[in-house]
Amino acid sequence: MTNRPKVCVDRVLPRDFMRLQPTTRAAGRTRAVAPIGKTWANGSTLRVRFMGGTSEQKKIVRDQAGWWTQHANLTFDFDDAAPNAEIRISFDPNDGAWSYVGTDCRSIPLNDATMNLGFMDGGTTAHEFGHAIGLAHEHQNPAGGIQWNEEVVIRELGGPPNLWDEATARHNVLRKYAADQVNGTKFDPDSIMLYFFPADWTLNGVGTKANEVLSDLDKAFAAGAKMYPKTGPTVDQPTELVVNAARRTSASIGTFGEADLFAFNVKKAGRHVIDTRGPTDIVMKLFGPNSPTALIAEDDDSGVASNARIAANLVEGRYFAQVRHYNRASGRGNYTVAVARA
Ligand SMILES: [Zn+2]
């Protein structure tokens, strides 16, 4: 009898399925629209609230969450008194192990968990925290080396403990992410974001092993430019913008995957427009007020050509804008950014 693996369900919000559809851009190019990424602003403090759980379970969570913050420029603040904690963990043994991915957690109603730890074997908790900081499943890496035997996979996942129908098995295991959605460059067989899959689930008889600790690539990636570099700009030291400044602020994406961080203070509530200009294909996220984790909006191409533009009614307070290149694998370039009150 096959020892069927427990597979994490990564929860992806419905709008992400919509983004996978090809779209025609102003310039006539066609591509998938899934560019934004789900990373938090570099240097963020993410509050974690437990919704139940024993002291033993909570200890495992604190320990394994800390595996990431040894490398990533993030802080976890365990605060059960924070009703609006970014990460909210339940321990329902009948609901498997899953987490929403990165900033998607902010879209979940505050009474609901953003992560469930129905089992905590090995490095499961660290795996789920990988999702919570914005990582996808390694077995869905488009550069992945797994040659699935689809018939076997669908049959096996249809049995306990997963009991998935074919569509669910395809979504959670077989479907590979659009290249845009995945940050990694090469398949990492040691990643904690990979699950154990038996050899007979593949056509070439090469399965995967369960990884219970962060791999060297996991650590390097979490600390790298595309995620949370300790040397990169952080929410504590953003580049200041002034609303209605006389001149636009010049900036550049100098390293592949790098994020630039800007902040500005709204002193008079009203409709504001923040946009980028220049030849560089920019994507932007806006957070606030007074919180670098409260996502207000994200945009890819609403600005001139492939620039980003966000228009929003903003109350008084401090706001943060995270800017990336659309192409996180090879995109670099100069741009300007400005914020104006309409
Ligand atoms: Zn997972």
Residues whose N, C-alpha, C, O or C-beta is under 5 A from the ligand:
A	BS01	ZN	C8 D10
